[in-house]
């Protein structure tokens, strides 16, 4: 224990000459005079970082000293001790210095609550604790408790905070603490207070952050209807608007609405959701922009430093500090976004699907179409392609339907929807062939050479489409004779043969008749694995074709095979046959 009077201590600080300590010498090993002179000199130089260990020694050596005069000295330098460790952290990056700073500020504010620097010490303590929370999450709530004390109207501290910027930092810090820890019970008031104060201060960034916190809270607590009054505030390119958590929660909120079949409202939240790529792009640009601002200010100080008034110089350095914090924040957001798996494809898939649920068919089609075009190697590409194909058919966009259908059928790895796509494409080819034949018919009486050429082109296109149609039907029946669509394919081909009166072609393909003779074991009626419905249709159409060509003897057994009885007295019409 040391018993120095105020006069003695004061004289030591006034009269002592700086004694440079030995390299690596520990202040704990120094005599009191050297400790005090070293602390004085370093503080005078503004080197609080180097002074901190000396001030620690003063705190230790005078810890139990009951002398009020000594207490006055300790109070004078107590705040500086915390600042010193913050400076040490800035130099070394060692988090232990930040913990020491937090302890020093906390001890100072506790011992000297009436000191003019007590409020500042508590503010600095919260900053240190929030920095430490990166490795120790419990520090968030510790920081929140300090801020609650500072903002408590019943405590003496808040009225001492006169700067609006300091109050803003406190409201923001408290909201951040509860947001990160997802303490929604205490956070709801904190978020609301931050929003209110940000509006008063016209701080759009902080207001946007408050809204982001509230959106997440309402989504996570399933209070989805409370989100909508906040949405107009999410306009603009504020940093908070590009917060990863906000956008993930917007997407989650949209899913909740979709499950409730509130598709229009879900579309709004989907539209507001930023992708990871957009977030990365924003913070990459923001980091570069702020770094450039810092460089300009630093260059100005370097070139004009001696001419700048002290107050102006101090303000410029504070600007650099503020910009540095923004850079750190931007880098943190950027790193998080870069390390987060992209949810872009999932977001776009859900948006497209929701368009479809809203009956916004054209928007749905184009959303699915570009999803397929942009992500051709994605694990869900088959779903993207089929959805785009189905939507193209819904809006009757024939060209895109054929384009997408052919792309699907060309890829032999895609099989989940192959039967449906083949059936739809067969109908599409048939319809296109019929359309071209209509053009031929309309132009056949024209004598103009241009029309004759159009007619010839249309006739060729019709032939090409028919070739694709029959080829597709044959390929499907050859690979999937037992599929539910087999009967439909037989029926479609038979119908086209009858329309065109190509009975011989039908009989060859269906029944194995060639040049009027039956070729055993050929034709669809002999195809192994062909299901009963398709087999009946093939027999029926073959029988009708034989009747049409006057071959009644061969027709009877084929038609009889359809109904399973003798044909004597039985009407040979399709309705009667289907009933049986």
Buried (B, 14 or more C-beta within 10 A) or exposed (E): EEEBEBEEBBEBBEEBEEBEBEEEEEBEEBEBEBBBBBBBBBBEEEEBBBBBBBBBBBBEBBEEBEBEBBBEBBBBBBBBBBBBBBBBBEEEEEBEBBBBBBBBBBBBBEBBBEBEBBBBBBBBBBBBBBBBBEEEEEBBBBBBEBBBBBBEEEEEBBEBBEEEEBBBBBBBBBBBBBBBBEBBEBBBEBBBBBBEBBBEBEBBBBBBBBBBBBBBBBBEEEEBEEBEEBBEBBEEEBBBBBBBBBBBBBBBBBBBBBEEEBBEBBBBBBEBBBBBEBBBBBBBEBBEEBBEBBEEBBEEBEEEEEEBEEEEBEEBEEBBEEBBEBBEBBBEBBEBBEEEEEBBBEBBBBBBBBBBBBEBBEBBBBBBBBBBEEBEEBEBBBBBBBBBBBBBBBBEBBEBBBBBBBBBBEBEEBEEBBBBBBBBBBBBBBEBBBBBBEBBEEBEEEEEEEBEEBBEBBBEBBEBBBEBBBEBBBEBBEEBBEBEBBBBBBBBBBEBBBEEEBBBBBBBBBBBBEEEEEEEEBBBBBBEEBBEBBBBBBBBBBBBBBBBBEBEEBBBEBBBBBBEEEBEEBEBEEEEBEEE
